[in-house]
Amino acid sequence: MKAIVCINDLGGIGNVNQLPWKSKVEMDYFKKMTIGNGNNAVVMGRKTFDSMNQRPLKMRRNYVFTRDASISDLYDADIVVESNIDNILLLDRVFDDVFIIGGAEIYRLFAPYIDTFYVTQIHNCVLCDTFFPVDLIYYKEELLQELVDEHMQLLSFYKYSRGITSP
């Protein structure tokens, strides 16, 4: 299982249930990574899904993980609502890649099962009220590339792979 996240220099990932910055470069990277070969799934919490105006991401199977699976009747047929973590953990057997895409509670919950984190460091200090909850100290860090986006923000793209010394 993999995760993908964009974090600012303060560790922030969101503000008032929205992305606190705009970056076409980062969004294109997110899309490319999570679509892959077209047989990928994304797993998100209900608040993250709501922040996307309850629209599924195209060309990926969308799973909304929530304590209350009864809300499944409220969503489009392209969305799978799930409340059992074991069912989500089985997705690796069905899809090429399964990406945890947020929010903070979902990253924290699935962290023990994630072997690779794709982290975009967006170099700004924009105000955030939600922060990335996973300590990546037990992961091997690899800088993939650095780019400047259309807003002159420096983006550093990292891959963190679970190391031998993981807890």
Protein Blocks (a to p, Z undefined) as FASTA:
>chain_A
ZZdddddfkopabeehiafbdcfklmmmmmmmmnmnopacddddfklmmmnoopacehia
cddddfblmlmmmpcfkbccdfbfklmmmmmmmmmbdcdebdfklmmmmmmmpcbdcddd
dddfbdcfbdcfbdfklpccddfbdcddfkopacddddddddfkbZZ
